[in-house]
Amino acid sequence: MQNGHNTKNIFDRIAKRYDLLNHILSIGIDKYWRRKAVKLSNISNKSIVLDLACGSGDFTKAIMKYQPKKIICADISEFMLRKLKKKKGLKSIDAIQTKAEAIPFRVNYFTNIFIAFGVRNFYNINEGLKNCYDILQFKGNLTILEFQLPRRKFIRKIYSLYFFKVLPAIGRIISRDKTAYNYLVESVKKFDNETNLKNLLQNIGFKNIRKYELTQGIVQLITAEK
Ligand SMILES: C[S@@+](CC[C@H](N)C(=O)[O-])C[C@H]1O[C@@H](n2cnc3c(N)ncnc32)[C@H](O)[C@@H]1O
C-alpha cells in the first residue's frame, strides 16, 4: 500500500500540460466520467465538499455545477493548485496544499469528499482513505474515480496496447517529460494488481459501498457512505 514515488514532484512537472493531455489521452471521455461521478454522489446546495487530489480543478468545475454550500480543494502539488487558481470560476476558491495522509480538517466536517484519479498516487492509500472517513459527517459520501485495467480478456489486450505503448509515447511528446507518463501508467498497473478499493473501504468502516465500471471497465467509480 505504500507508494515509493515522489508523486508531488511528478505532478509539479506535468502541471502545465496536464489538462491538454488529459483530454487528448481520454479522447474527451473524462468529462463524462466526472459528470457521472458527481451525479451519483448525493450532492446538493447544502453540501460541504472536499475535492481531494483536485489537481488543476477540472473535477471541481463539474462539482460546482451543483452549487454546493461550500467547497474546498486540496492537493499535494503546488503547481497543480496554481493552475487551478488561474481557471475561470475557480480564482477565489479555497485551495490548500496538503497530502491526503495529513489533511488538516475537523472531524465530521464534510458531507461529500471526491477523489478523482488521485487515490492510486497516495503515498499510503489506507491512511489517506482513513482520514477521509474521519472528516466526513455521519452519512456523508465518498466518491472515487480511478483507472483500472478491463477485466474482459479481449478488451484488456487491446486497451493494454494503447495504455502501455501509445499513451506514454504521446505523454512524453506533449509533456516533454521523459518519465512522468511511464510512472503514471505503471501506477495504474500496480494499483490494479494490489488494491481492492471496495475491501479497503469496508475495512475502514464505510457502508453502502457501490462499484460501477465505466467505458468497458477502464475506469471504476466507487461510492461509499460513512
Ligand atoms: C491524475 S491527477 C487528478 C487531478 C484531478 N482530480 C482530475 O480529476 O483531473 C492526480 C492528482 O493527485 C495529486 N496527489 C497525488 N498524491 C497525493 C497525495 N498523497 N495527497 C494529495 N494529493 C495527491 C497530484 O498532485 C495530482 O494533482
The ligand as a Tripos MOL2 file, in Angstrom:
@<TRIPOS>MOLECULE
LIG
   27    29     1     0     0
SMALL
NO_CHARGES

@<TRIPOS>ATOM
      1 C1         -4.1520   12.4360  -12.0870 C.3       1 LIG1
      2 S1         -4.2720   13.8780  -11.1110 S.3       1 LIG1
      3 C2         -6.0220   14.0910  -10.9640 C.3       1 LIG1
      4 C3         -6.4290   15.5220  -10.7410 C.3       1 LIG1
      5 C4         -7.9250   15.8080  -10.7360 C.3       1 LIG1
      6 N1         -8.5970   15.1980   -9.6050 N.3       1 LIG1
      7 C5         -8.5710   15.4060  -12.0190 C.2       1 LIG1
      8 O1         -9.5330   14.6420  -11.9800 O.co2     1 LIG1
      9 O2         -8.1480   15.8800  -13.0760 O.co2     1 LIG1
     10 C6         -3.7910   13.3060   -9.5290 C.3       1 LIG1
     11 C7         -3.6030   14.4060   -8.5140 C.3       1 LIG1
     12 O3         -3.3720   13.7990   -7.2400 O.3       1 LIG1
     13 C8         -2.4550   14.6120   -6.5290 C.3       1 LIG1
     14 N2         -1.8620   13.7850   -5.4550 N.ar      1 LIG1
     15 C9         -1.0040   12.7460   -5.5920 C.ar      1 LIG1
     16 N3         -0.6810   12.2310   -4.4030 N.ar      1 LIG1
     17 C10        -1.3560   12.9520   -3.4750 C.ar      1 LIG1
     18 C11        -1.4410   12.8920   -2.0550 C.ar      1 LIG1
     19 N4         -0.7800   11.9900   -1.3620 N.pl3     1 LIG1
     20 N5         -2.2320   13.7900   -1.4280 N.ar      1 LIG1
     21 C12        -2.9210   14.7240   -2.1390 C.ar      1 LIG1
     22 N6         -2.8810   14.8430   -3.4740 N.ar      1 LIG1
     23 C13        -2.1100   13.9540   -4.1490 C.ar      1 LIG1
     24 C14        -1.4640   15.0430   -7.6030 C.3       1 LIG1
     25 O4         -0.7160   16.1640   -7.2230 O.3       1 LIG1
     26 C15        -2.3940   15.3080   -8.7900 C.3       1 LIG1
     27 O5         -2.8060   16.6460   -8.8590 O.3       1 LIG1
@<TRIPOS>BOND
     1     1     2 1
     2     2     3 1
     3     2    10 1
     4     3     4 1
     5     4     5 1
     6     5     6 1
     7     5     7 1
     8     7     8 2
     9     7     9 1
    10    10    11 1
    11    11    12 1
    12    11    26 1
    13    12    13 1
    14    13    14 1
    15    13    24 1
    16    14    15 ar
    17    14    23 ar
    18    15    16 ar
    19    16    17 ar
    20    17    18 ar
    21    17    23 ar
    22    18    19 1
    23    18    20 ar
    24    20    21 ar
    25    21    22 ar
    26    22    23 ar
    27    24    25 1
    28    24    26 1
    29    26    27 1
@<TRIPOS>SUBSTRUCTURE
     1 LIG1         1 GROUP 0 **** ****
